[in-house]
Amino acid sequence: MYKYETELLLKGYRKIAGTDEVGRGPLAGPLVCAAVILNPNIMIEGLNDSKKLSEKKREFLFDEIKKKSLAYSIVYIDEATIDDINVYQASKKGMLKAIDTLPVKADFILSDAMPLGAMPHQSIIKGDSKSASIAAASILAKVERDRYMVKIAEKYPEYGFEKHKGYPTKLHIEALNKYGVLDIHRKTYKPVFDKLNEQIVLDI
């Protein structure tokens, strides 16, 4: 997991930031992006793609990353922006914003399958399972987003957001069809778009 970081350290880079996003697929809720500069002198055991870790392990590593990294940043991209510019561009915007808001300026960026432009960087396919820095960013983004969706569930208990986190599960689709579209739903995503059109027809 530290292969890319080690190679960059040998080339003279010292502040290597990994960046990733969580939440491209959900029908509701924000996209959350994170950037992390790990401390090259402190190895964090167990870093991996957040999707491959248990909730308990993610929660533990969330605190470890915050405590032991040189710097981190977490940003939200809201549903309206995702609908406006599409989720790919929203992911890119979020990653760049996370990098820009790091309290320590990075001198090299590792991203999860996202070309980021002119800055010194490397885009790695499935980077969250190959790079410790990207994995750390994916864990911060995943835990942050999950916690946010649990809070949203308190506001809209009938939708079950604490269970599916906004992803298009059978439970979520059933709630969407029964209770309708919320302000936190992504209006350009097909199940939501179809439901909105159905509501418009019924209103007419």
N, C-alpha and C positions, 0 to 999 in steps of 0.2 A: 504493500500500500504506500510505501514511502519512496518507491523507485523514481518517480518523476521529480519529486522534491529533492532527493539526493543528487540526481544528475544536475539539477539547476543550481544547487548549492556549490557543487564542484565547478560550475561555470562562473561563480562569483555573485549570484543573486542571493539576497538575504531575507527579503520580505516577500515571500511567495504566497499569493492569495488564491484560494480555491473558491469557486462560486457555483451555485446551483439553485434551482427553483423547485418548488413543490406546489402542485395544484393545477396542472394544465387540464386534467380530465374532468374535474367536478362540474356539475351543473350550477353550483351555488358557492358563494364565498370567494375570497380573494385568492390571488396568486401570491405566494410568499417566496421571496428570494433572499439568499444570505451569501455573505462573503466572509472568509476566515483566513487569517494569517496565523498558522501554527508556529509555536516556538520551536526552532530547530534543535534546541537542547533538551526538549521535553517530549518524549514519545507518548502518545495516548494509545493505550492498548484497546483493541476491539473496534476500531473505526471501520465502517463498511457502508455500503449503500443503505440508506435508512429503511428502505422497503424490505431488506433482508434481516433486520433486527427486530426483536420483540419490543413491545411498548416500554416495558420495564428497562431494557437495555438502552433504548433511545433516551429515556428520561435521565438515566444515570450519565450517559455520555454528553447530553445537553449541558449539564452542570459542569462536567469535566472540561469540555471545550471552552466554555465561558471563563472558567477559572484559569486554565493553563495556556490558552492561546495568547499571542501577542496583541491581536485585535480581531474584532468581529463586528458585523453589521447585519441587521435584519430589516427588510423593507416589505411593505404590502403594496400590491397593485390591485386596485379595486375592480369590481365587476364591470362598471361602466367603461373603464379604460380597455379592459379585455374585449368587450363588445365593439369598441370604437376602432381599435387598431389591430385586432386579432391576437390570439394567445401566444403565437410565436414572437411577434414584435413586443408584446407585453412582457414576455420572459426576458428578452434581450434588454429591454428598458429597465426591468427590475434588477437584473444582474449588474448592469452598468451603474445603476443608482447605489446598489449595495457596495460596489467597489469604491465609488466616489465618496461614500459616507463613512468609510473605514477611518477610525481615528489615527491610524498609522498608514502612510502612503505605501502602497505595494509597488515593487519594482518588476514583478512578473505575475501574470494571471494564468491560472489553470481553470478551464471552464468545461462543464459537462455538455459536450456536443453543441456548443454555441460559439460561432465566430464573433469576435467582439470588436473588430476594427483595427485601428493603427497601433494601439498599445502593445508592448511585448506580451504575447500570450500564446497559449497552445490550447486548442479545442480537442478534447479527448472523447471519443465515442465510448459510452458506458463509463464515463470518468468517475462516477460516484462509487463504482466497485473496483477502480484501479488506482485512484489517487487519494491519499489520506486527507488532503486539504479540501478536495471536492466532497468527499464523504462527510467531513465535518460540517461543511456548509449545508449538505442535504439533511443532516440530522437536525441542525438548528432550525432550518426552514420547516421540516416535517413536524417537529414537536411544537413549534410556535403556531403553525396553522391548525394542528389538531386541537390545541388548547383554545384557540379562537373559536373553532367550530363547536366545541363543547359549551362555550359561553353563549353562542348564538342559539344553541338548543334550548337554553333556559328561556329565551325570548319566544321561540317557536317550538314548543315541546311536541306538538303533534307531527312534526316532520322527521323526527329521529336523527337530527344532525350529529348527535353525540355518538351514534353508531356508524353511520356511513360517511360522515365528514363532507357531505355534499356530492359525493360520487353517485353515478347513475345506477344505483342498486334497485332491486325490485321494490324494496321498502320505500325508497325515495320517490320512484316513479308513481307508486300508488298514492303517496301523500300529495305529490304534485297534482295528480289527476283529481284527487278528492278535495283538496283545500285551495288549489290555485297557485299562481305565480307570486313570489315574494320580491321585495326590492333587491334582495341579495342574490336572486337568480340571474344567471347569464342569459340575456335575452336572445342571443344569436345561436345558442346551442340548441340542436334540433328538438329534443323533447320539450324544452321550455318554449321555443319558438312556435311549435305546433300547438301547445296548450294556450299560448297567448292568442293565436289566430282563432282557435276554437272559442275562447272567451269573447273575442271581438264579434264573431258571428252570432253568438248567443245574445250579446248585448244589443245587436241590431235587430 
